[in-house]
Amino acid sequence: MGIRRDLTDRPSDPPAPVGVRGGVGRGRARRVLGAATLAVAGSLVLAGCTSGSGEAGPTTQGAVTPSPSVSTPAVTPSATPTPTKTAAATSGAPKRPAGMNANTREGAEKTALYFLSMDKYVQTTGDISEFDSLIVESKCGYCSNRRKQAVYVKKHGLAYVGGDLSYRVTKRYDYDSLYGAYAFDLEVKQKAFKIQNGSGKIVYSEPASRNTLSLEVMRSKKGWRILEGVTR
């Protein structure tokens, strides 16, 4: 914990995803609260499925339990409820909100909300260019899993249908001076979704869900980036 995390550029693209479910990353004890099953938190899709080429599709993977030795910082509850945001439609990529790059907690929070607003667009189009500019993939298991799922669905000619998100900030954590980061707990609701192949056959589906997602947003030379994500 005494070493500042590296913020080097994202490594080369990983191979086709295997085991994308459970995108909890390492997580710190202050915000990790058990096993993750949220689809938006990195579930996948295609558990036990195979592609037309015979390549194995993603399988499920258990959540990671963080070290219990990490101290728990004070939590600053939201003074007022945050209005629920709804993810943008898939007709185009969502736009960055004004003030997102401000070096303040408000800027970090807008980055977290923008990150979630991109999820449906990324999953349905496979366009990860903007997504990659926001994440520290080598550090954020949640981010990496969402990315892998989008890439896998696009590569194998599948379609992601449904899964719209709505979310609101429920807690704002104190500034982490060691990592130059802010953390937020968000209530995330996801509508039922399905993954289907070119002939319309459903190869994977999940019902609607509601979970808590904790995001840690770190300041870098390029602005705010999502360092870590944990679900419960």
Disulfide bonds with the S-S distance in Angstrom:
Cys140-Cys143 2.28
